[in-house]
Amino acid sequence: MATAKFKSHFHAPHGHKLFRTNSSNLANDKPIDEEQKQKEKNFIACFECNGPPLSPSQIAENPRSKEVGVASKQLRVGDFELIKTIGTGTFARVWLSRLAGSPKEGQKVFALKILRKVDIIRLKQVEHIKNERNTLSAVAGHPFITTMITSFSDRDCLYMLLDYCPGGEVFTYLRRARRFDEDTSRFYGAEIVLILEFLHDMKGIAYRDLKPENILLDSEGHLKLVDFGFAKEISNRHGTAVDWWAFGILIYEFLVGQPPFWNQNPMKIYELIIEGKVKYPQWMSSNARDLIGSLCTVNPSQRLGNISSGGVNGTALVKSHPFFETIDWDALYHRRIKSPIIPKVKHAADASNFDNYDPPSESQSGYSKDMAQKYDHEFKDF
Amino acid sequence: MAESTFPGGSGPFGGFNSGRSPSMANVHEDEESDTITSPTNTASAAAAPGSPFANSSNFSFNASSGHSQPPSAFRPPGPDDQGFPNNYNMTRRTSVSAESLTPTHHQDSNWKAPYHQKTEDQLSRLRASVSSNFLFSHLDDDSANLVLGALVEKPIPAKDIKVITQGDAGDYFYVVERGAFDIYVNPAGHVTPGPDGMGQKVNTIGPGGSFGELALMYNAPRAATVVSTEKESTLWSLDRVTFRRILMDSAFQRRRMYESFLEEVPLLSTLTLYERSKIADALDTQKFLPGATIIREGDPGEAFFILESGEAEVYKSDSGDTVVKRYKKGDYFGELALLDDKPRAASVVAAKHGGEVKVAYLGKQGFQRLLGPVEGIMRRNDYSGGGGEGSAPATT
């Protein structure tokens, strides 16, 4: 039996029970097509995400014509070796991983995001997870968005295979540097603008979770936006204004080192936000202040990114803001501008730019048959 | 740190229209805003998120000690450590989210906010209790009444009952009507085994007080344990889904109402559905007491108005005290202000013998920011102006 064969390659460093036992298939699963599986594994092994990027319209055109981002019914977690945890969320854990059963030297590595169905249901996040998979599938190929190469599932978990960004989180660089200089902030801010332009204008998607923790650096120091758990397809661009607000907060945090509204008590933060008074350090340039102030405008109908002027639409107004005057947007999209931060990466599987995380705790409650009957249809896209 | 000195005189928020405060409702009016990114870090044990009681200072900058220093080129010169509040949490922020809600569609517009009978006396006390809470203080009257009506009475029949437990999931907000409750915080972030498992007592809440309001925003672990201290107490509770549903529903209904009003304005008849909903979102509301002037003859025209509730009367200086026209719900006036700067041709006054008048309005600048000059929109199908404005010919 094929699963048994791959099980033997499976390596769970901390003996996590869940991962040891779940190479069983979905209840409604068909037998694995070994030939198809091998094809998919070959595709994954050869996948190269840092090539010359497609144009935004090519990416947006028809996700089904693309080879990446398609759900696999053949792959199992046992086909991968889980090397090290590089991130955790409330119900997700991201592993540095590689295809199991081949020599380690020179092997491509990936980020495998594993989500437990039982936690997704408990935290009422079923809709968000479906959005995440479908969004990542729709945007696969953008130069500054993490590429979901494939997704799959088994009885207990959902899996998303993502390209690995060895540079780690921008968050880590920002906290270590305390704050970024204006050129660095401008460079990364501009790459974010290109991401938002693509998501909003080409795909009708609002990201809704913009923060340094969700922005990774690839080996060349370019951005990769990750974690689309809150991304949402929106009608009529209604709802993209939240991203422009968050973008203003992000630029502020880049330049100052902390967000403009902060208090230990979250309710107090909300009051500060509603008050809407941003305090700028004296050294901040007037262009930066103007950009942040225009983005962080409480009333969305007056917020930069959401307003138009003289026939120029929202994102174009942001791109033409004096703060971004020196940016060559076309060169930036095609990754021709050198990044201000070049991550130190010793080898392909180097995870030293990521923090260390505790091993997964033993699962307390499993995904029961009843739950599977009730919810598995929700996860059929994986 | 200096206050913004914004080029051009007005601050970044200088253009803000104070007709409607930047209300909390703005957050909820977006039917798709089921996500709020928490600025706190729930993983950090000491920083009890959501806690009005937590006062631990966790300046934990060095989240990843042991790392080599990064290249310093992107680091700005100057002192490194200025300007951080000394309790600023430098660790990763988790994302938080409430359940997905979709707005009421016309197919299932049967949803009604739950209503639980209360005496006038109870209502006024509840109103007083929550009025200082900013989640409630920004609500319009209709939503506030729905929210108060939805509060459920919860008798607490004994001493030492744990109403909420630190670390548990939070779905309810409570107002104290009768009795007193002690608040305990365990620095571990949750109740631990043993006699002092609830941690230290940090506060007591009596009648009129409230707790757990963060639960109305999203499902965050409770920041404290709350225990009854009297033989009999009474709480009123409200759950998040009901609260958000009420706000979302009334915002959604209001937007639909505005859209249907806007459809009736000939000047705006060429707007696409999307443009109309954009305008509907940008409308501000303002209330006028009976007899108050909404627009004054001779003043420059800067905004157009839709009458949302109540009645208004139109006067012209050459007609003396005679009411030349009446406006009722859904009528609009002053829309020519979007087109030119001519002074108002008449005065519109909230009817003297009616109730309060509520208008929705949008200024010329706001309109142009969203859709560009009105002239361009009119040119789409050669709207000639027809010689007048208002729901009926030529008054204002």
Interface residues (C-beta under 8 A of the other chain):
Chain A: G89 T90 L123 K124 Q125 E127 H128 F171 T172 Y173 R175 R176 A177 R178 R179 F180 D181 E182 D183 T184 A206 R208 D209 K211 E213 D227 G229 F230 K232 I234 N236 R237 H238 G239 V242 A246 V256 G257 Q258 P259 F261 W262 Q264 N265 P266 M267 I269 Y270 E271 I274 G276 K277 V278 K279 Y280 P281 Q282 W283 S286 R289 D290 I292 G293 S294 C296 T297 V298 N299 P300 S301 Q302 I307 S308 S309 G310 G311 P340 I341 I342 K344 S352 D355
Chain B: M1 A2 E3 S4 T5 F6 P7 G11 P12 F13 G15 F16 N17 S21 P22 S23 M24 N26 D30 E32 S33 T35 T37 S38 P39 T40 A47 P49 G50 S51 P52 A54 N55 F61 A63 S64 H67 S68 Q69 P70 P71 S72 A73 F74 R75 P76 P77 G78 D80 D81 G83 F84 P85 N87 Y88 N89 M90 R92 R93 T94 S95 S97 E99 S100 F134 L135 H138 E213 L214 M217 N219 A220 L273 Y274 S277 K278 D281 A282 G366 R369 L370 L371 G372
